[in-house]
């Protein structure tokens, strides 16, 4: 059974920081690269960052240098440290395995990040 539970979202002022967490079931986490995705109001869901099982990372240009993704394989948890937040980072953030978004058939509830100017 797939389980994805995101947490850590909040209302924060521009320039602030947040740390998101995602607890994933072992069958989706263990052998997969894991990604953080986000969906802003009126926009399509997009991939923000991903981390491979070995710890390799990659970031969207819009967050490069500000966000850091990491994973704890012992806890089946993936994190997203978000620094220097901007109003355009406002979105619901989701985690999931790294896969073409249109082919993913299960999503958690996500966690809302709101950045005020």
C-alpha angles and dihedrals in degrees: 000000000000116000126179119172117181123192143163102071119140147147110280136168122250110276093031131117138236135180118215124199132198124193110202133188113255096245092062098036110042104070101018137089105242126218140195114223131184138199120200121199110285094003136101122260112265138190113251103178142336138204126203124223088259094051102260113147141201132185140199111250091244092065103028111129093016106060129055123196122199140162139212106210093190091058098036087233133135124198137201118201108198119195134175090022119202131201088250089064088070107122146107107277122213134181126213141141115294105269139127103289095230091057096053109103101184131052132174122231093269128216124261120235116189120185116193122205 
